[in-house]
Amino acid sequence: MKDLATVLKLMMKEKKDILYSILLGFTAGIAAVGLFASSGYLISKAALEPPIYALTVMIALLKLFGFARALSRYGERYFSHRATFTILSNLRVSFFEKLEPLAPRIFQQYRSGDLLARIVGDVESLQNFFLRVVYPPIVLVLVFLSTIFFLSFYAVYIALVIFVGLLLTGFVVPALFAWSQRKLQSRVRDERGELSTEVTELLYGFRDLKIYQKLADKEEYLTQAADAYLKEQEREGSQAMFNQSVNTFVTLVISWLVLGLGAYLVADGELNGLFLAMLVMISLTVFENATPMAVLPSHLEDSRRAATRLYSVVKDEPVQQETVVELPDDCSLSVEFERVSFTFPGESRVALDHVSLNLSLGTKTAIVGPSGSGKSTLLQLILKIRSADKGSIQVSGTPITVVSQEDLWKKTNVVLQENHFFYGTIRDNLLLAREDLLDSELQEMLAKVRLDYLSLDNTVQEKGENLSGGEKQRLAIARAMLKGGRLWLLDEPTSSVDALTEQVIFQHLLEQAKNDTLVLVSHRLTGLEKMDQIIVMEQGKVVEVGTFEMLMAQKGYFYEMKQIEKSVFM
């Protein structure tokens, strides 16, 4: 319920509309009771054939209740729905603010289809929290207590029967179905998440499934997931209908009891017969407010599960430091690791094991080693995509914990192994670096990375599907070189580029970054002679550090890697 408390806190931002909707809902409920009460009394009174003027006041009162009910119901719907839509807006904004810092690593924890189901489906489910969970019991209690107070002036025993009916239909019967509804709602939401995941994977992997002739198997599995989801939805609908039927049956039993008890009191002379029809009509009308209580357990459990699933995504949100230190402008940055350890969530294997290294101002550092040795993880820690489990990281002498991620990224040029390209043009994707760049500057940069055969107006499809792997990497390098940051973090930036083009690109890149701090993660060992230091990693540990000449002279791990590379490519 802690997550629902968060939703409730966001909901109370709209307390003005909530208060209006409750007051108008109460007015509509009382007006409905008054309308049917006056109708019952008018029928009984008219049966005695009194003069028409004796009924005039009651007829006018009847019309007044009718108008009041209609206007109040309209106002209640207006304010309650306006509050709901605003609450949803506040919820989306609040969740996005918590999700945004986690975006770089979120797909390492959640499958994209499941994440989409949570962000879209679970947020939409919470639109029922106010209208179907919070609002109905408040109006129910207010209307029932007012009605019971009114009835006590005519027949205390009938008022007690109505009160018992309130307890049964408003609380006892819904509570009996709440537990079974919880298990059912859990299965429905899990099946929806599974279906969303499978649909997403089918769309993303359609080409590979087609190539390996496994499309039919995936489609069959998707059909099974859809059938399972539909079956759980049918069970949920049947359960809700059953709950509502039981509640309606209880209300009818209570109305029969009111009729029987009222008839007995009339026969015993304790109740004026003129009021019997009025009391029966009141019992039939007041229980209309109990109808939403039949499905309240369903909506409560749905909202609880939705809030839990939604906020479980951001439960590990990093705690923001009160003091935020800005990094220096217009100068290169240094990075220092002091016995840093890190393990990915849910894994037992240590990704980084007591790593200590120093990336001094303006130095050029290459980090090499086999796949899985922790090279890319180092860059993630520098970018604050991940937080170290142990040890400390300092950027230009400042602990990274008090440096804002936005400020760090602003002053860093990054090329990752996978770079995103947006649907649009080459120009659009390059202007992500800086919006004030001229076309001439963009064309000059394309020439430096050997992409001058592309026009700035060339279309880039979603995710750069119409670009080759090498073109994507060169476009990402061009974008980084246009940004103008003083810390360069390059993760396998030219792994898909031919050797001659790679040599030209690195020549321009090192020339631009000659006064900057540069970190290059690479599997290739060629061209590292120009680096100030080379860090060799294996199984999350730093095994060697030195210049190219020093490491080759030591004839250690780096030397062996270099000899293997020569034997493979020569």
Order of alpha helices (4+ residues) and beta strands (2+ residues): alpha-alpha-alpha-alpha-alpha-alpha-alpha-alpha-alpha-alpha-alpha-beta-beta-beta-alpha-beta-beta-alpha-beta-beta-alpha-alpha-beta-alpha-beta-alpha-beta-beta-beta-alpha-alpha
